Amino acid sequence: MAIISCPDCKKSISSHTALCPYCGFQRGEVSEEQFKEFQRRKLRDRIYHLKMTSYAALALLLAAFGWFLMATSNFQNVPPKGPYVLFMIGSVGYLIVRIYLYKSKTALRKLGL
């Protein structure tokens, strides 16, 4: 077994694999089951990354809330616009990521776990 470079993505892969695990380039004959497994693996990776991104968006929401509480000090001061902007970025980002996450999960269900 030798390590070769994928012709498509140029990453190191085994010479015995017929399908690149990174980009899906077919080097030889690939069975339908191998191709479905590759698609499942790619969708699971995408779901994992989307979940991590949604956690980052939630962290932005918590940071905005903390900034708002620190800036108002017992709700006597007028808070700056920063917490509102951060809250909007976090909430819109979270909603967009959740939409993509829903679409990825339904695509994974269609492939069959």
JORA-V314212 format. One record per helix or strand. SS is the DSSP state (h for helix, s for strand). FROM is the first residue (numbers start at 1). TO is the last residue. If there is no record, write none. Layout:
# JORA-V314212
ss & from & to
SS & FROM & TO
SS & FROM & TO
This chain:
# JORA-V314212
ss & from & to
s & 3 & 5
s & 12 & 14
s & 19 & 19
s & 26 & 26
h & 32 & 72
h & 82 & 111
